[in-house]
Amino acid sequence: MDFSVLPPINAALNTIAAGLLFYGRRLILRGEVERHKRVMLSAFGVSSLFLLLYVSHKVSRNFENTTLNVEGWAKSAYLVLLGSHVLLAMTVPVLAIVLIRLGLRDDRAKHRRVARIAWPVWMYVSVTGVLIYLLLYPFNPAT
């Protein structure tokens, strides 16, 4: 398989995950619990597929990084964005699994408390993942 096709696919999966997260939140705010559950489980599935493909791409490239070819404040801003994305991304699988377990047990009070932290983190990671893809691939200046 040509793993070079994975970055745009991964960006698309992050976009879909962000859309599902947004829609799932709207559903629960409207009291549509069963639809919320299906949409959020779909977001978890899409994010899980992203993680599998992301790791596959990294392994195929021997964990080589793609460099953003900018300097100065733009490079600093990018590194802050990337650092926050990576650190928060490490928490998403744990937070998502906790939310799923609480939701499936119908422990709404605890689920709601965790979701107040987890949802913005998961959304941030999904959106910044797309932004990082755009910066590293289509908008990355040639060296």
C-alpha positions, 0 to 999 in steps of 0.5 A, a space after each residue: 500500500 502507498 502510505 503517502 495517501 494517508 495524510 489527506 485521508 487522516 485530515 478528512 477523518 479528523 474533519 468528520 470526527 469534529 462534525 460528529 462531535 459538534 452534531 452529537 453535542 447539539 443532539 444531547 442539548 436537545 435531549 435526543 439521548 439515543 441519537 447522541 449515543 449513536 453519533 458519539 460512538 461514530 465519532 469514537 469509531 472515526 477517531 479510532 480509524 484515524 489513530 490506526 491510519 496515523 500510526 500506520 503512516 508514521 511506521 511506514 516512514 520510520 517515524 520521520 517528521 514532516 517539517 514546516 518550512 517557515 521561520 521566526 514567529 510563524 515557526 514558534 506559533 506552529 510549534 505551540 499549536 503542535 505541542 498543545 495538539 500532541 499533548 491533548 491528543 494523548 488524553 483523548 482515547 482515555 477520556 473517550 473510553 471513560 465517557 463511553 463507559 459512563 454513557 453506556 452505564 447511564 451514569 449521566 451525572 458523571 458522564 456530564 462532568 467528564 464531558 465538560 472537559 473531554 468534549 472541548 479537548 477532543 474537538 480541539 484535537 480534531 480541529 487542530 489536526 486538520 489545521 496541522 495537516 493543512 500547514 504541513 502539506 498544501 500550505 507548506 512553502 517549498 524549501 
